[in-house]
């Protein structure tokens, strides 16, 4: 109705460009919540590549409690 899809896409591209270990969990949650598939996919890829660094993040346990389904998705990815 308001043609916001283009704006959403621009925001997703910007978030993908700024993706790094210290914001990857938040970016994954945003990507999942707003069905931003590219952002979610890139966040999962970065988590896989930087697994040890992500596990050391202060907000890892809080993320796991707040987003159990995403945490399961991450664990399944690690098992592949």
KEMI-580627 format. One record per residue: residue in three letters; x, y, z of N, C-alpha, C, O in turn. Coordinates in steps of 0.1 Angstrom, whole numbers, padded with zeros to 4 digits, always signed. Example, Ala and Ser with C-alpha at 12.3 -4.5 7.8 and 13.67 -1.06 7.14 Angstrom:
REM KEMI-580627
ALA+0132-0057+0078+0123-0045+0078+0132-0033+0078+0142-0033+0085;SER+0128-0022+0071+0137-0011+0071+0129+0000+0079+0134+0011+0080;
//
This chain:
REM KEMI-580627
UNK+0008-0012+0000+0000+0000+0000+0009+0013+0000+0006+0022-0008;UNK+0019+0013+0009+0027+0025+0010+0040+0023+0002+0049+0032+0003;UNK+0042+0012-0004+0054+0010-0012+0067+0011-0004+0077+0017-0008;UNK+0066+0005+0008+0078+0005+0017+0088-0006+0014+0099-0006+0021;UNK+0085-0015+0005+0094-0026+0002+0108-0021-0002+0118-0026+0002;UNK+0108-0010-0010+0121-0005-0015+0129+0001-0003+0141-0001-0003;UNK+0122+0008+0006+0129+0013+0017+0134+0002+0026+0145+0003+0031;UNK+0126-0008+0028+0131-0020+0036+0143-0026+0030+0152-0029+0037;UNK+0143-0027+0017+0155-0033+0010+0167-0024+0011+0178-0030+0013;UNK+0166-0011+0011+0177-0002+0012+0183-0004+0026+0195-0004+0028;UNK+0174-0005+0036+0179-0006+0050+0186-0020+0052+0196-0021+0059;UNK+0180-0030+0046+0187-0043+0047+0201-0043+0041+0210-0049+0046;UNK+0202-0037+0029+0215-0036+0023+0225-0029+0032+0237-0033+0033;UNK+0221-0018+0038+0229-0010+0047+0233-0018+0059+0245-0018+0063;UNK+0224-0025+0065+0227-0034+0076+0237-0045+0072+0245-0049+0080;UNK+0235-0051+0061+0244-0061+0056+0259-0056+0055+0268-0062+0058;UNK+0260-0043+0050+0273-0037+0048+0280-0034+0061+0292-0034+0062;UNK+0272-0032+0072+0277-0029+0085+0278-0041+0094+0281-0040+0106;UNK+0276-0053+0089+0276-0065+0097+0290-0069+0102+0299-0069+0094;UNK+0291-0071+0115+0304-0075+0121+0300-0083+0134+0289-0084+0138;UNK+0310-0089+0139+0308-0098+0151+0300-0092+0162+0291-0098+0168;UNK+0304-0079+0165+0298-0073+0177+0283-0069+0175+0276-0066+0184;UNK+0278-0070+0162+0263-0067+0160+0256-0079+0153+0245-0077+0149;UNK+0263-0090+0152+0257-0101+0144+0245-0107+0150+0236-0111+0143;UNK+0244-0108+0163+0233-0114+0169+0220-0105+0168+0209-0110+0165;UNK+0222-0093+0170+0211-0083+0168+0207-0083+0154+0195-0082+0151;UNK+0216-0083+0144+0213-0083+0130+0205-0096+0126+0196-0095+0118;UNK+0209-0107+0132+0202-0120+0129+0187-0119+0134+0178-0123+0127;UNK+0186-0113+0146+0172-0112+0151+0164-0102+0143+0152-0105+0140;UNK+0169-0091+0138+0162-0082+0130+0159-0088+0116+0148-0087+0111;UNK+0169-0096+0111+0166-0102+0098+0155-0112+0099+0147-0114+0090;UNK+0154-0120+0110+0144-0130+0112+0130-0123+0114+0120-0127+0108;UNK+0130-0113+0123+0118-0106+0126+0111-0099+0114+0099-0100+0113;UNK+0119-0093+0106+0114-0086+0095+0115-0093+0081+0113-0087+0071;UNK+0118-0106+0082+0119-0114+0070+0129-0108+0060+0126-0108+0048;UNK+0140-0103+0065+0151-0098+0056+0160-0109+0054+0170-0111+0061;UNK+0157-0117+0044+0164-0130+0042+0179-0128+0039+0187-0137+0043;UNK+0183-0118+0032+0197-0116+0029+0205-0113+0042+0215-0118+0044;UNK+0199-0104+0050+0205-0100+0063+0206-0113+0072+0217-0115+0078;UNK+0196-0120+0073+0196-0132+0081+0206-0142+0076+0214-0148+0084;UNK+0207-0144+0063+0216-0154+0057+0231-0149+0059+0239-0157+0063;UNK+0234-0136+0057+0247-0131+0060+0251-0132+0074+0263-0135+0078;UNK+0241-0129+0083+0244-0130+0097+0247-0145+0101+0257-0147+0109;UNK+0240-0154+0096+0243-0168+0099+0256-0172+0094+0264-0180+0100;UNK+0260-0168+0082+0273-0171+0076+0284-0165+0085+0294-0172+0087;UNK+0282-0153+0089+0293-0147+0098+0294-0154+0111+0305-0156+0116;UNK+0283-0158+0117+0283-0166+0129+0291-0179+0127+0299-0183+0136;UNK+0288-0186+0116+0295-0198+0113+0310-0196+0111+0318-0204+0116;UNK+0314-0185+0105+0328-0182+0102+0335-0177+0115+0347-0180+0117;UNK+0328-0171+0124+0334-0165+0136+0329-0171+0148+0327-0164+0159;UNK+0326-0184+0148+0319-0191+0159+0325-0188+0173+0318-0185+0182;UNK+0338-0190+0174+0345-0188+0187+0343-0174+0192+0341-0172+0204;UNK+0344-0164+0183+0342-0150+0188+0328-0147+0192+0326-0140+0202;UNK+0318-0153+0184+0304-0151+0188+0301-0157+0201+0294-0151+0209;UNK+0306-0169+0204+0304-0176+0216+0309-0168+0228+0304-0169+0240;UNK+0319-0159+0226+0324-0151+0237+0317-0138+0239+0320-0130+0249;UNK+0308-0135+0231+0300-0122+0232+0292-0122+0245+0287-0132+0249;UNK+0292-0110+0251+0285-0108+0264+0270-0111+0262+0264-0117+0272;UNK+0264-0108+0251+0250-0110+0249+0246-0123+0243+0234-0125+0240;UNK+0255-0132+0242+0252-0146+0236+0242-0153+0244+0232-0158+0239;UNK+0244-0154+0258+0234-0161+0266+0220-0154+0266+0210-0161+0266;UNK+0220-0141+0267+0208-0133+0266+0201-0136+0253+0188-0137+0253;UNK+0208-0136+0242+0202-0139+0229+0196-0152+0229+0185-0154+0224;UNK+0203-0162+0234+0198-0176+0234+0185-0177+0242+0176-0185+0238;UNK+0184-0170+0253+0172-0170+0261+0160-0163+0254+0149-0167+0254;UNK+0164-0152+0247+0153-0144+0241+0149-0150+0228+0137-0148+0224;UNK+0158-0156+0221+0155-0162+0207+0158-0176+0206+0167-0180+0199;UNK+0150-0185+0213+0154-0199+0213+0153-0206+0200+0161-0215+0197;UNK+0144-0202+0191+0143-0208+0178+0155-0204+0169+0160-0213+0162;UNK+0160-0192+0170+0172-0188+0163+0184-0195+0168+0193-0199+0161;UNK+0184-0197+0181+0195-0204+0187+0196-0219+0183+0207-0224+0180;UNK+0184-0225+0182+0184-0239+0176+0189-0239+0162+0196-0248+0158;UNK+0185-0229+0154+0189-0228+0140+0204-0226+0139+0211-0233+0131;UNK+0210-0219+0148+0225-0217+0149+0231-0230+0152+0241-0234+0146;UNK+0226-0237+0162+0232-0250+0167+0231-0260+0156+0241-0267+0153;UNK+0220-0261+0149+0219-0270+0137+0229-0267+0126+0234-0276+0120;UNK+0231-0254+0124+0241-0250+0114+0255-0255+0118+0263-0259+0110;UNK+0258-0254+0131+0271-0258+0136+0273-0273+0134+0284-0278+0132;UNK+0262-0281+0135+0263-0295+0134+0264-0300+0120+0268-0312+0118;UNK+0262-0292+0110+0263-0296+0096+0278-0297+0092+0280-0300+0080;
//
